[in-house]
Structures are given as C-alpha cells and as structure tokens.
Amino acid sequence: MDEERLKDHVNRAQALIINDTKEVPPFWVSKYKKEAAKNWDIFYKRNTTKFFKDRHWTDREFEELAHQPGQEKKVCLEVGCGVGNFVFPAIADNPDLYVYACDFSKRAVEMVQSNEHYHESRCKAFVCDLTQNALTDTIPAESLNLVTALFVFSAIPPERFAFAIQNIFKVLKPGGCVLFRDYGLYDEAQIKFSAASDKKLQDNLYVRQDGTMSYFFSLEDLQTRFEEEGFSTLKNNYIYRETTNRRLELNVDRIFVQAKFQKPMPPTA
C-alpha cells in the first residue's frame, strides 16, 4: 500500500470510528463475552473445516518455524488452533517441530484429533480456555521454545488478555518466543464494523453477526500488554496488504500487527 493510499485509508477509518458512538447494551456485551466459547463452537459446527485456509505462510513470516537441517528439535504451542490450519502444514514442513495445539472450542479440537494427519508423536490437541484454564495442567512449565498466537487474541475480551499472556509466559522456556499476528487498528474489517453502527462492544472491540468478537490492536497497545506481563519486545510492526475481492471487484486494505515477544533469560550471578 503506497503512502498516500495509506494516509487516505487511515483518515477514512478515523472519521468512521470517532462517529461510531452507539455501543451494544451492557446486557448483550456481557452475554457475548460469557458465551465466546459457545459461539465459536457453533461457528465450527456450521463451517467445519471449510472456512479458513491452511496457513502455509507462517515459516516465511517467522523464521523460527522454518526447518533448518541439523537444528535441534523445537516444541511449540499454538493457542487458538481452530481446526488445524496452522498445525498440520507446520509439522509437514518441519520434521523437527512438535506442536501442542489448544482451543476453547471442543468441536474444533475434535476436528483436529480426527484429521488423518493427526499423530500424537508429532502433535497433541487439547481443549483449553486460555483465559481461565492453566496451560500447565497439560504442558510442563518452562518447556516450550515457541508459542504461536495467530488471530486468536482478537477473539478474547481485552480484560482477559493479562491472564492469557501470563498463562503463556509460564509454559515458555526462558529465551522462548511468542510469535504473534492479528488484526491491526484501522483494518478494513474495523471500518465495516464502525460503518454498521451497531457492532461496538467497547473501544476497538466489536461483535460479528454470529456472536464471535474481534479486537483491533495498535502497536502501542499490544506492546504494553505483553511487557506488563514480563515479556521483552523483539519485533512489533504493522503489516499492510492490499487484497482483491474478486466477487465484488473491490480492492480491500488490510492492516495486521505482527510481533515477536521473548521471555527474558534469568539474570546471571
């Protein structure tokens, strides 16, 4: 996206968001937040494995996931694994990667476990609400090299981010990293929510027609939340993508946040 186009896009987004002052009533805000897992379970019942594309791009964006001959085996956790669109391409492309995969949708986890490529010698899927259940109930503390969080934190109410981040912190080895990608502030999806004028739950948090939620991150917001829970920031950038909706013959401006956070090494004596 060129600089002038980006400037116009941001100006349009800011105008819509500022004027979007109609919030969903508190009863419904509470209901959507309480029923997040239920609504995603219904989503997977309706869409099964057909909605999301497999994520073959992750080892290009995050070199830590790429296979390198002679490297030590790595253990990774994918939070919010859905139906396996990350885990199965990842273990196919990198024979030295073992992946734990969790989701708060029981139905999604069952779809991962029933996939023909699921073998517990390479991956282990389990049900876990990252905002309530301790990951250490399934994964040994400080045992992971990597955690991937790909378009999952946006589905979590912001007041629960701190618990989720601390949950991840406890299972990472010192020096281990969180590989993060999610929706960025002023993304086209946020503009559409604001234009609808009846989707806003709170600042930067919106609800879709099916009851699932979406939060949009600024770089400052994202960095502050991870650093407050003990992480160091290695990378934190916006990713701009111009995509084409062929059915509607429209160009769509997407904005994502992409970051890498590290659990610090203990101080040496």
N, C-alpha and C positions, 0 to 999 in steps of 0.2 A: 504494500500500500504506500503510495507516494505521500510526501509530507503534506501537500495541500489537501489531498483527499482525506487524510487522517484528521487534519485540523477541522475540516468541514463536518466530518463524521462526529467528532467529539463535541463540537458546538451544538449539533443537532441533538445529540444524546443528552447533553446537559440541560438544554431547554425543556425537553420532554420530561426528564427526571425531576427537575425543580417544580414543574407544574403538576406532577403526579402526587397529589396530596391526599387522595382518597385511599384510606387503608382498610383492609379487611377487618370486620368487627372482632374484638378480643376473643369471643367465644370460639370463632372459627380459626383464629390464629392458634389458640391452644389446642384445638382438635387436630389441625393439620400436623402440628409438632408431635403430639402424642401418638398419632396414627401413621407416622412416617414409614415404619417397617411394614405395616399392613398395606399401605398404599403402593409401596414398591412390590410387595408380594403379588398384589392384584395386577400390577403392570407386567410382571413376568408371566403370570398366568395367561394374560391376554396376548402378549407378544412372543412368548417363549424365547427361542434363541435367534429370532429373525430381525430384531430391531437394531442392535449395534453391530458394526463391522469389527472384524478381528483387527487388533492393534499391532500391525507389523512394523510400525514406525518407531517403537519405543527404544530399540537399541541404536537407532540413528540419533535420536534426541538425547539419550542418556548412555554414554559410553560404558558406564559401569555394568550395563546389562548385556553388552556385546560379548560374544565368545572370542577369547584370545587363547591360542594354543599354549599349553604349559601353565596356564593360570590356575590358582587354587580354586577349589570348589567354593561357590558362594551360596548362602542361604538368604532368601528374600521372602518378605511377606507382602502380598497385595491386599490392601484394605479396600473393601467395596468391590469385590471381584465380579459381581454380576454373574453372567453365565459362562465366564471363562475366556472372554475376548482378548485378555492380556496373557493369562497363564499358559494357554496351550501354544500360541506362537512363540512365547518366551522359552519354554522348555524344549520346543522343537528346534529352535535356532541356537540354543546354548546348552550343550550336553553337561556342562559343569555347573548348572544352576538348579537348585532345589527351591520350590516355591510353596510356601503356605498361602492359602487364599481364604479370606473370610468375607462374609456379607451378613447383613441383618435380615435378609430375605431367605427364609428356609427353602422356599421354592427354587430360588436361584442357585443355592448351594446344591440342592438335589440334582439340578440340571448339570452342574459341573461334575458331580460324582458319577452321573450316568453317561458322561461323554466317553466315547470309545478310546480316547487318548488319555483318560484319567488312570494313573497308576500311582499308588502311594509310595513307590520307590522314587518318584520324581516330584510329586506334589501332594498336598493334603489340604482339602477344603473343609471348612467348619463354619457353623453359624455363630456369629458374634456381633452384638451391637457395640460398636467401638466407643459409644458414648456412655455405656453402662456396664459392660462385661469386661473383666480383666483379661487381657490377651495372655497374661502369664498363666492362666488356667490351662492353656493349650500349648503355649510356646515357652521354652525355658527363658528366664530373664537373661538379658545381655547376650543373646545367642545369634542375632541376625546381623548380616552385613548390610542389607538394604531393606527399605520399605518403599513400595510404590503407592502413591495416592493420586490416582488419575481420575479426575472428575467425580470425586466422592465427597470431599469436604463441602462442596456446594450444596449437597443434599442434606447437610446437617444444620440444625439451628445454631446460630453463632454463639449462643450462651453455652453450648456444649463443646465448643472447639477445644477449650483448655483441657478438659478431661481426656478427649480423644488424643490430643498431642502428647500428654503425659503418658497415656497408655502405650503409645508407640515408643516413646523415649525409654520405657522400662525394658522392652524386648530387644532394643538395638545394642550391639556391642559399642563400647567407646570407639570413636572413629567411624562408626557406621553412618549411613546417609539415608535421608528421606528424599525420594525423587517425586516431585510434585508438579502436577499440571491441572489447571481448572479454568473456570470462566473468569475473564477479566472485566473490570469496570468499563462500562460503555460498550460492551459487546452487543452485537445486533439483537441478540435474544433479550437483553435488558431493555433495549429501546422498544421492542414489541410489547413486553410486559407493561412498560410505562404508558405506551400509547393506548393500551386496553383500559387503563384507569381503574381496574377492579381486581388487580392481582398482587398488590403490595401488602406484605405482612409487616415489614419494618424496613428500615434503610437497607437497600441492596439485597433484600430477601423477598422472593416472590413465590407464588404458588401457580402451578400449571393446572390445566383443566382436570387432570386425573388425580389431583391432590398431592402429587410429589412437589418438592420445593427446589428452588435454585437460588444460590447466593453468588454475588459477583464481587471479586476481590480487587482492591487496589494493591500495588506493591507494598506500600507502607503498612497497610492493614495486615497483610499476610506475614511480612517480616516481623512485625511487632508481636504477633500471636505466637510464632514459633520461638522467638528469642526470649519471651517472657517465661517459657517453659523449659529453658536451658539449652536450646539449640544455638549453634552458630550458623550464620548465613554464608554459603559459598557462592551461590548464584541466585539472582532474582530479577527476572525480566518479563516484559510484555512480548508476546508473540502475535504478530499481525498476519492475518490470512484473508485474501480475497477469494471467496468461493462463488461458484455459479449454481444457482437453482435452475436447472435446465427446464423443468416443468413450467416454471413461471417466467423463465427467461430474465432472471434478475441476478445481478451481482450482489453478494452479501459480504459485509465486512465483519470478520470475526476477530475478537480480541481475547487472548488467553494469557494467563500468568503461568510462567514456568520457573521452577526454583529447585534449589538443592540445599538441604539443611543437614548439618552434621552434628552428631552427639560428640561433645568435646572429649578428648583424652584426659585421663586423670592427671593432675599435676605431678611432676617427678619430684622425688625427695631431694 
